[in-house]
Amino acid sequence: MPTTPKIQERVDALRELLHHHAHRYYVLDEPEIPDAEYDRLFRELQELEAQHPELLTPDSPTQRVGGKVLDGFVKVRHKVPMLSIRTETDIEASGARNFDARVRRELGLPESAPPIEYVAELKFDGLALNLRYENGMLAQAATRGDGEIGEEVTQNIRTIGQIPLRLPKDAPPVLEVRGEVYMRRDDFERLNELQREKIAKGAKGEKTFVNPRNAAAGAVRQLDPSIARRRPLSFFAYGWGEITPPEQGGPAFTTHFETLLTLRSWGFPVSTRTQLATGPEELVAFHQAVGKERDSLPFDIDGVVYKVNSLELQKRLGFVSREPRWAVAHKYPAQEQMTTVESIDVYVGRTGKLTPVARLSPVFVGGVTVTNATLHNEDEARRKDVRVGDTVIVRRAGDVIPEVVAVVPDKRAQHAKQFTMPHHCPVCGSEAVREEGEADYRCTGGLFCGAQRKQAILHFAQRRAMDIEGLGEKLVDQMVDGGVIKTLPDLYRLGLNALASLARMAEKSAQNVLAALEKSKNTTLPRFLYGLGIRHVGEATAKDLARHFGKLDSIMDASVEELLEVSDVGPVVAESIHTFFQQKHNREVVEQLRACGVTWEEGEAAVRAPKPLAGKTIVLTGTLPTLSRDEAKDLLEAAGAKVAGSVSKKTDYVIAGAEAGSKLEKARELGVAVLDEDGLRDLLAVR
């Protein structure tokens, strides 16, 4: 098919559009069109280029997809060496003051001279890269290497959406941009999740990655560009190498900050956290502020960088041992260190979850001394193959629980034994089960297990369960920690003296709690069932169980097959209920509660009538004229509806009352039917 001016115009227009929208999406994070529309434009350009190969250019957005597999990397000599930056070993505030003092001393400035202006930047934990543009087009991308010679990785870098393939017309004929390829933390977690899925399916040669930096660096240094394309890489620019000089038409920069702003105007992502700082105290403030934000940043950093802003002063300061005197990297405490595993214990959480924990030889990491690190669950412990005696890499970031990142296999003892997860709770001895599709083992002795005691009591006492007013978290902590109560029946054996003797518990308050306990003895079967805290049994399931069986003993003695006959009870829920009541400890607690006077009305199993709202999802918002939120929810669930907390395309109705907020707006936006209380009653046929 011959190329016509009209086709050429369309190809040019598509490229301009795609470059524009890619910049909005990848660099500014402000997309103007949906992904589907971008994909449509992209496919149209692909088809036109396939029909007219003579129109294909290196800067076309379609050329980001990567080329052929390379036999090896080509060596590249940097026109301007990529020098390293001196590291300030003093990680305290004095490190910034030391740098400023050195700069002033090298410049011969007296104490009376005005403070120096700096640029303060983040020190990204990624792979340094040099991007060379010639006549506005990306010509070459190379790694730092030894600073003099790097490796060409152009094909891989083309896959990174944040890196422009061509520059605006005001860019100089020759421009080398220095920056860092990195991987965002959320992208890294998604990548590892995909890797775990591949490993679980038996894929050969697949592995998870230790940290975002390794994953990013490994992607850049791949001979197959398709691998880089599958990994979500990002880029930040922070400097330049060779550039056309002013006398040949290049830009006449006077400050480093001006250069960064210009790079941003040419389409390069520059961190918004980069800022000017005057004098040492503003450097200190920057270091401390970033230190507090470090763990909430979407990417990893290991410090900050200070650079003298004036290019003239940079020139005067020069270099020493191939490091610039005008810049320094001010680090933070290391977040990864090596240590040895002394033992592996299993911790039981408040909800019964069993977590393997590595007990470590003490190691200083992330600003604190670490002696324990989580192994998360059996699969993670097996995947990492952590064994007693192993040398391991431990990571800690801020308040995050320390974790074992990887084992150093070369240091493993010959007869180290593989870790095996116990199938009984180490606290109470009850059976520990792992449900289908779950990663964690859980103790089934919920009402008896000491590790779950506080959680079990608080759940039992909450308003939607036994509604024991005044029995809050602080009081439960005191009673359990002081040995006043050990199991749920102990609540109903409490005396006034035992309660009144607790800290901050006056006699009147103690009497109120005892009155609330006495009142709670008269309850309903659904409330009692829900209060037992059986895994997966919420309020709606408790009501369904009570309606279906009528009596608690029938529920306790039901087989899995009989439980599956209950509406909305699936295999996982049925197995959980059956396992709970098979535990001798749990049945004993139930009998003791009955003996303490806890009662409810029981009857015969209800005849199952058709439910008019079965399969419908309904959301409640605002205040209804006569029905409370709980009353409306009970009516809807009794009619078979699922009452959800948020509006989505799967929502069938939104019931809106006075002062309905964002849920009502979302419903209108999605075209979901909106009803008032009268409409709700019409649905239910209730007046």
Residue pairs with C-beta under 8 A, 6 or more apart in sequence:
1 51
1 52
3 52
3 54
3 55
7 48
7 52
7 55
8 55
10 48
11 45
11 48
11 49
11 52
11 55
14 41
14 44
14 45
14 48
15 45
15 59
15 60
15 61
17 41
18 38
18 41
18 42
18 45
18 61
19 61
19 164
19 165
19 166
21 31
21 32
21 33
21 38
21 41
22 38
22 61
22 161
23 164
23 267
24 30
24 31
24 32
25 31
25 38
25 161
26 161
26 162
26 269
27 162
27 267
27 268
27 269
42 61
42 62
45 60
45 61
45 62
46 62
48 55
49 55
49 56
49 60
49 62
56 62
56 63
57 63
58 137
58 138
58 165
59 137
59 138
59 165
59 166
60 165
61 165
63 158
63 165
64 158
64 159
64 160
64 161
64 165
64 229
65 158
65 159
65 229
66 155
66 156
66 158
66 159
66 224
66 225
66 226
66 228
66 229
67 155
67 158
67 225
68 225
69 223
69 224
69 225
69 226
70 155
70 223
70 224
71 223
72 223
73 151
73 152
73 153
73 221
73 223
74 151
74 152
75 145
75 149
75 150
75 151
75 152
76 140
76 142
76 145
76 149
76 150
76 151
76 152
77 148
77 149
78 130
78 142
78 145
78 147
78 148
78 149
78 150
78 241
79 176
79 241
79 242
80 176
80 241
80 242
81 147
81 148
81 322
82 128
82 130
82 144
82 145
82 147
82 150
82 178
82 241
83 147
83 319
83 322
83 323
83 324
84 147
84 322
84 323
85 305
85 323
85 324
85 327
85 328
85 329
86 323
86 324
86 327
86 328
86 329
87 303
87 328
87 329
87 331
88 95
88 96
88 98
88 99
88 328
88 329
88 330
88 331
89 95
89 331
90 98
91 330
91 331
91 332
91 333
93 284
93 287
93 288
95 287
95 330
96 280
96 283
96 284
96 286
96 287
96 306
96 330
97 280
97 283
97 284
99 280
99 283
99 306
99 328
99 330
100 116
100 118
100 279
100 280
100 283
101 280
102 325
103 116
103 308
103 317
103 325
103 326
104 113
104 116
106 317
106 325
107 116
107 313
107 316
107 317
109 116
115 278
115 279
115 280
116 278
116 279
116 308
116 309
116 313
117 276
117 277
117 278
117 308
117 309
117 310
118 276
118 277
118 278
118 282
118 283
118 306
118 307
118 308
118 309
119 256
119 257
119 260
119 274
119 275
119 276
119 277
119 306
119 307
119 308
119 309
120 274
120 275
120 276
120 277
120 282
120 283
120 286
120 287
120 304
120 305
120 306
121 238
121 271
121 273
121 274
121 304
121 305
121 306
121 307
122 236
122 271
122 273
122 274
122 290
122 297
122 301
122 304
122 305
123 301
123 302
123 303
123 304
123 305
123 329
123 330
123 331
124 180
124 182
124 236
124 238
124 271
124 299
124 300
124 301
125 182
125 212
125 213
125 299
125 300
125 301
125 302
126 180
126 181
126 182
126 183
126 212
126 213
126 216
126 217
126 300
127 143
127 144
127 180
127 181
127 182
127 213
127 216
127 217
127 220
127 221
128 143
128 144
128 178
128 179
128 180
129 141
129 142
129 143
129 144
129 153
129 157
129 178
129 179
129 180
129 181
129 220
129 235
130 141
130 142
130 143
130 144
130 150
130 176
130 177
130 178
130 241
131 138
131 140
131 141
131 157
131 163
131 176
131 177
131 178
131 179
132 138
132 139
132 140
132 141
132 142
132 174
132 175
132 176
132 241
132 242
133 139
133 166
133 167
133 171
133 174
133 175
133 176
133 177
134 173
134 174
135 173
136 166
136 167
136 168
136 169
136 171
136 173
137 165
137 166
137 167
138 154
138 157
138 158
138 163
138 164
138 165
138 166
139 154
140 152
140 154
141 152
141 153
141 154
141 156
141 157
141 158
141 163
142 150
142 151
142 152
142 153
142 154
143 150
143 151
143 153
143 220
143 221
144 150
145 151
147 322
151 221
153 220
153 221
155 225
155 228
156 219
156 220
156 221
156 222
156 225
156 228
157 163
157 181
157 220
157 228
158 165
158 225
159 225
159 228
159 229
159 233
160 181
160 228
160 233
160 234
160 235
162 234
162 235
162 269
163 235
163 268
164 266
164 267
164 268
167 175
167 266
167 267
168 265
168 266
168 267
170 266
171 266
172 243
172 244
172 249
172 250
172 251
173 244
173 248
173 249
173 250
174 242
174 243
174 244
174 250
175 240
175 242
175 243
175 244
176 240
176 241
176 242
176 243
177 237
177 239
177 240
177 241
177 263
177 268
178 237
178 238
178 239
178 240
178 241
179 235
179 236
179 237
179 238
179 239
179 268
180 235
180 236
180 238
181 216
181 217
181 220
181 233
181 234
181 235
182 212
182 213
182 216
182 233
182 234
182 235
182 236
182 299
182 300
183 191
183 212
183 213
183 215
183 216
183 219
183 231
183 232
183 233
183 234
183 299
184 212
184 232
184 234
184 298
184 299
185 212
185 298
185 299
185 300
186 298
187 212
187 232
187 234
188 209
188 211
188 212
188 215
190 232
191 209
191 215
191 231
191 232
192 208
192 209
195 206
195 207
195 208
195 209
196 208
196 383
198 206
199 206
199 207
199 208
199 383
208 383
209 215
209 218
210 393
210 405
210 406
211 300
211 336
211 395
211 405
212 299
212 300
213 300
215 231
216 231
216 233
219 227
219 228
219 231
219 233
220 228
220 233
222 228
234 269
234 299
235 268
235 269
236 269
236 270
236 271
237 260
237 263
237 264
237 268
237 269
237 270
238 260
238 270
238 271
238 274
238 305
239 256
239 259
240 259
240 263
243 250
243 251
244 250
246 252
251 262
253 259
253 262
253 311
254 310
254 311
254 312
255 309
255 310
255 311
256 307
256 308
256 309
256 310
256 311
256 314
257 274
257 276
257 309
260 270
260 274
261 270
263 270
264 270
273 290
275 286
276 309
277 283
277 285
277 286
277 306
283 306
283 330
286 304
287 304
287 330
290 301
290 304
291 332
294 301
294 332
294 397
294 398
295 397
295 398
295 399
295 400
301 332
302 331
302 332
302 334
302 335
303 329
303 330
303 331
303 332
304 329
304 330
305 327
305 328
305 329
305 330
306 327
306 328
306 330
307 314
307 326
307 327
308 314
308 317
308 326
308 327
313 326
314 324
314 326
317 324
317 325
317 326
318 324
318 325
319 325
332 367
333 364
333 365
333 366
333 367
334 365
334 366
335 365
335 366
335 395
335 396
335 397
336 365
336 393
336 394
336 395
336 405
337 363
337 364
337 365
337 370
337 393
337 394
338 363
338 391
338 392
338 393
338 394
338 408
339 360
339 361
339 362
339 363
339 370
339 391
339 392
339 394
340 360
340 361
340 389
340 390
340 391
340 392
341 358
341 359
341 360
341 386
341 387
341 388
341 389
341 390
341 392
341 404
342 359
342 360
342 361
342 388
343 358
343 359
343 388
344 356
344 357
344 358
344 359
344 375
344 381
344 386
344 387
344 388
344 419
345 356
345 357
345 359
345 426
346 354
346 355
346 356
346 357
346 421
346 422
346 426
347 354
347 355
347 356
347 357
348 354
348 355
348 425
348 426
348 427
348 443
348 449
348 451
348 452
349 355
349 451
349 452
350 451
350 452
350 454
350 455
351 442
351 452
351 455
352 425
352 442
352 443
352 444
352 445
352 446
352 449
352 451
352 452
352 535
353 440
353 441
353 442
354 421
354 422
354 425
354 426
354 432
354 440
354 441
354 442
354 443
355 374
355 375
355 376
355 377
355 440
356 374
356 375
356 376
356 377
356 378
356 381
356 419
356 421
357 372
357 373
357 374
357 375
358 372
358 373
358 374
358 375
358 386
358 392
358 404
359 371
359 372
360 370
360 371
360 372
360 373
360 392
360 394
361 371
362 369
362 370
362 371
363 369
363 370
363 394
364 370
365 394
365 395
365 396
365 402
366 395
366 396
366 397
366 398
366 402
368 396
370 394
370 396
370 402
372 402
373 392
373 394
373 401
373 402
373 403
373 404
374 401
374 402
374 403
374 404
375 381
375 384
375 386
375 403
375 404
375 419
376 403
376 439
377 439
377 440
377 441
378 421
378 434
378 439
378 441
379 439
380 439
381 419
381 421
382 418
382 419
384 404
384 406
384 407
385 407
385 418
386 392
386 404
386 407
386 419
387 407
387 412
387 416
387 417
387 418
387 419
388 416
388 417
388 419
389 412
389 413
389 416
390 407
390 408
390 411
390 412
390 416
391 407
391 408
391 411
391 412
392 404
392 405
392 406
392 407
392 408
393 404
393 405
393 406
393 407
393 408
394 402
394 403
394 404
394 405
395 402
395 403
395 405
396 402
396 403
421 432
421 441
422 432
423 431
423 432
423 441
424 430
424 431
424 432
425 431
425 432
425 443
425 444
425 445
425 449
425 451
427 443
427 449
427 450
427 451
428 443
428 445
428 448
428 449
428 450
428 451
428 585
429 445
430 443
430 444
430 445
430 448
430 449
430 583
430 585
431 443
431 444
431 445
431 579
431 583
432 441
432 442
432 443
432 444
433 441
433 442
433 444
433 579
434 440
434 441
434 442
435 442
435 572
435 575
435 576
436 571
436 572
437 572
442 535
443 449
443 451
443 452
444 579
444 580
444 583
444 586
445 452
445 583
445 585
445 586
446 452
446 456
446 532
446 533
446 534
446 535
446 580
446 586
447 456
447 487
447 488
447 532
447 533
447 585
447 586
447 589
447 590
448 487
448 583
448 585
448 586
448 588
448 589
449 456
449 585
450 486
453 480
453 486
453 487
454 473
454 476
454 477
454 480
455 533
456 488
456 533
457 471
457 476
457 480
457 485
457 488
457 491
458 471
458 473
458 476
459 465
459 531
459 533
460 466
460 468
460 488
460 491
460 531
460 532
460 533
461 467
461 468
461 471
461 476
461 491
461 520
461 531
462 531
464 527
464 530
464 539
464 630
465 527
465 528
465 530
465 531
466 520
466 523
466 527
466 528
466 531
467 516
467 520
467 523
467 527
468 491
468 513
468 516
468 517
468 520
469 512
469 513
469 516
470 509
470 512
470 513
470 516
471 491
471 513
471 516
471 517
475 502
475 505
475 513
478 484
478 502
478 503
478 505
479 485
479 502
480 486
482 502
484 490
484 494
484 498
484 502
485 491
485 494
487 589
487 592
488 589
488 592
488 593
489 589
489 592
489 593
489 595
489 596
491 517
492 517
492 521
492 593
492 596
492 597
492 598
493 596
494 513
494 514
494 517
496 507
496 510
496 511
496 514
499 505
499 510
499 513
499 514
500 506
500 507
500 510
502 510
520 598
521 596
521 597
521 598
521 599
522 599
522 600
523 531
523 598
523 599
523 600
524 546
524 600
524 601
525 542
525 546
525 551
525 552
525 600
525 601
525 602
526 539
526 542
526 543
526 545
526 546
527 542
527 600
528 552
528 598
528 600
529 537
529 542
529 545
529 546
529 552
529 555
530 537
530 538
530 539
530 542
532 580
532 586
532 590
534 576
534 577
534 580
535 576
535 580
536 572
536 573
536 576
536 577
537 545
537 573
537 576
537 577
539 637
540 568
540 637
540 642
540 643
541 566
541 568
541 569
541 573
543 634
543 637
543 638
544 566
544 567
544 568
544 569
545 555
545 566
545 569
545 577
546 555
547 605
547 606
548 565
548 566
548 567
548 605
548 606
548 608
549 555
549 558
549 566
549 605
550 602
550 603
550 604
550 605
550 606
551 602
551 603
552 590
552 600
552 602
554 605
555 577
555 581
556 581
556 587
556 590
557 581
558 577
558 578
559 578
560 571
560 574
560 575
560 578
563 569
563 573
563 574
563 577
563 578
564 570
564 571
564 574
566 574
567 608
567 611
567 614
567 640
569 577
580 586
581 587
611 638
611 639
611 640
612 639
612 640
612 683
612 684
612 685
613 636
613 639
613 640
613 641
613 683
613 684
614 639
614 640
614 641
615 640
616 640
616 641
616 642
616 652
616 653
617 641
617 642
617 644
617 650
617 651
617 652
618 636
618 641
618 642
618 643
618 644
618 651
618 652
618 653
618 654
618 655
619 643
619 644
619 645
619 646
619 647
619 651
619 653
619 654
619 655
619 663
619 667
620 629
620 632
620 633
620 636
620 643
620 654
620 655
621 654
621 655
621 656
621 657
621 660
621 661
621 663
621 664
622 656
622 657
622 658
622 659
622 660
622 661
622 664
623 657
623 658
623 659
624 632
624 655
624 657
624 658
624 676
624 677
624 680
625 657
625 658
625 677
626 677
627 635
627 677
627 680
632 655
632 677
632 680
633 643
635 680
635 684
635 686
636 643
636 680
636 684
637 643
639 683
639 684
644 651
646 663
646 666
647 654
647 663
647 666
647 667
647 670
647 672
648 670
649 670
651 667
651 670
651 672
652 672
652 673
653 672
653 673
653 674
653 675
653 679
653 683
654 663
654 664
654 667
654 672
654 673
654 674
654 675
655 675
655 676
655 677
655 679
655 680
656 663
656 664
656 667
656 674
656 675
656 676
657 676
657 677
664 674
666 672
667 673
667 674
668 674
675 682
675 683
681 687
